[in-house]
Amino acid sequence: MEKITITTNDKELQDIVAGAIQWHEDLMRNFKILIEHADKEFVLNDLEIKLKPEEIKPFRLALKIMMALADSFPLNIAKGEGDDE
């Protein structure tokens, strides 16, 4: 997927995009943790989950597919030149 770069001096927009980029990075990191520890019991929104041995491989595969589809966040942010006021 091609990335779009947003060039702006709007601090609020910069913060929003930076927050979205951080959210995406955290999501990818959490997917990796779930893949690595799929054989362990984990809690998701107060729901205890323990996969059966035959469910672990498909679970890991599904997460890897999700990661491949959302590999990189489609936006970049760059500070604009001059004042935007």
C-alpha beads as a LAMMPS data file, in Angstrom:
LAMMPS data file: protein, C-alpha beads

85 atoms
84 bonds

1 atom types
1 bond types

-500.0 500.0 xlo xhi
-500.0 500.0 ylo yhi
-500.0 500.0 zlo zhi

Masses

1 110.0

Atoms # bond

1 1 1 0.000 0.000 0.000
2 1 1 1.317 3.422 -0.926
3 1 1 1.698 5.914 1.899
4 1 1 0.237 9.392 1.764
5 1 1 2.244 12.179 3.363
6 1 1 0.314 15.013 4.957
7 1 1 2.327 18.228 5.130
8 1 1 0.927 20.735 7.570
9 1 1 1.764 23.171 10.333
10 1 1 -1.542 22.395 12.055
11 1 1 -0.355 21.035 15.423
12 1 1 -3.709 19.421 16.171
13 1 1 -3.671 17.495 12.879
14 1 1 -0.045 16.497 13.444
15 1 1 -0.986 15.159 16.888
16 1 1 -3.993 13.241 15.522
17 1 1 -1.955 11.542 12.791
18 1 1 0.942 10.839 15.182
19 1 1 -1.533 9.268 17.626
20 1 1 -3.041 7.108 14.876
21 1 1 0.437 5.974 13.782
22 1 1 1.302 5.071 17.399
23 1 1 -2.007 3.194 17.769
24 1 1 -1.180 1.163 14.647
25 1 1 2.330 0.353 15.895
26 1 1 0.889 -0.767 19.251
27 1 1 -1.697 -2.919 17.460
28 1 1 0.986 -4.653 15.388
29 1 1 3.086 -5.231 18.522
30 1 1 0.052 -6.729 20.304
31 1 1 -0.652 -9.036 17.347
32 1 1 2.941 -10.286 17.566
33 1 1 2.521 -10.957 21.297
34 1 1 -0.708 -12.880 20.658
35 1 1 0.988 -14.945 17.949
36 1 1 3.934 -15.735 20.204
37 1 1 1.779 -16.645 23.201
38 1 1 -1.250 -18.199 21.474
39 1 1 -0.737 -21.373 23.484
40 1 1 -1.177 -19.482 26.770
41 1 1 -4.374 -18.406 28.484
42 1 1 -5.087 -14.708 28.084
43 1 1 -7.755 -12.214 29.119
44 1 1 -9.531 -10.015 26.604
45 1 1 -12.063 -7.511 27.987
46 1 1 -12.553 -9.596 31.149
47 1 1 -13.029 -12.745 29.048
48 1 1 -10.578 -15.539 29.808
49 1 1 -9.498 -17.317 26.631
50 1 1 -7.621 -20.600 26.396
51 1 1 -7.334 -21.992 22.889
52 1 1 -7.523 -25.721 22.312
53 1 1 -4.379 -27.215 20.751
54 1 1 -6.127 -27.588 17.373
55 1 1 -7.166 -23.898 17.447
56 1 1 -3.694 -22.434 17.963
57 1 1 -2.373 -22.802 14.406
58 1 1 -5.486 -21.279 12.716
59 1 1 -5.493 -18.466 15.299
60 1 1 -1.863 -17.634 14.562
61 1 1 -2.506 -17.818 10.824
62 1 1 -5.489 -15.446 11.103
63 1 1 -3.388 -12.929 13.036
64 1 1 -0.570 -13.171 10.480
65 1 1 -3.059 -12.519 7.684
66 1 1 -4.435 -9.499 9.558
67 1 1 -0.907 -8.183 10.040
68 1 1 -0.121 -8.638 6.349
69 1 1 -3.264 -6.747 5.338
70 1 1 -2.526 -3.883 7.718
71 1 1 1.264 -4.038 7.418
72 1 1 1.986 -0.336 7.377
73 1 1 -0.058 2.675 8.353
74 1 1 -1.062 4.521 5.158
75 1 1 -0.254 8.038 6.380
76 1 1 2.870 10.006 7.200
77 1 1 2.963 13.490 8.662
78 1 1 5.493 16.184 7.808
79 1 1 5.792 19.686 9.172
80 1 1 4.986 22.300 6.563
81 1 1 7.264 25.135 5.620
82 1 1 6.471 28.623 6.909
83 1 1 3.417 29.623 8.915
84 1 1 0.009 28.133 8.309
85 1 1 -1.881 30.857 10.153

Bonds

1 1 1 2
2 1 2 3
3 1 3 4
4 1 4 5
5 1 5 6
6 1 6 7
7 1 7 8
8 1 8 9
9 1 9 10
10 1 10 11
11 1 11 12
12 1 12 13
13 1 13 14
14 1 14 15
15 1 15 16
16 1 16 17
17 1 17 18
18 1 18 19
19 1 19 20
20 1 20 21
21 1 21 22
22 1 22 23
23 1 23 24
24 1 24 25
25 1 25 26
26 1 26 27
27 1 27 28
28 1 28 29
29 1 29 30
30 1 30 31
31 1 31 32
32 1 32 33
33 1 33 34
34 1 34 35
35 1 35 36
36 1 36 37
37 1 37 38
38 1 38 39
39 1 39 40
40 1 40 41
41 1 41 42
42 1 42 43
43 1 43 44
44 1 44 45
45 1 45 46
46 1 46 47
47 1 47 48
48 1 48 49
49 1 49 50
50 1 50 51
51 1 51 52
52 1 52 53
53 1 53 54
54 1 54 55
55 1 55 56
56 1 56 57
57 1 57 58
58 1 58 59
59 1 59 60
60 1 60 61
61 1 61 62
62 1 62 63
63 1 63 64
64 1 64 65
65 1 65 66
66 1 66 67
67 1 67 68
68 1 68 69
69 1 69 70
70 1 70 71
71 1 71 72
72 1 72 73
73 1 73 74
74 1 74 75
75 1 75 76
76 1 76 77
77 1 77 78
78 1 78 79
79 1 79 80
80 1 80 81
81 1 81 82
82 1 82 83
83 1 83 84
84 1 84 85
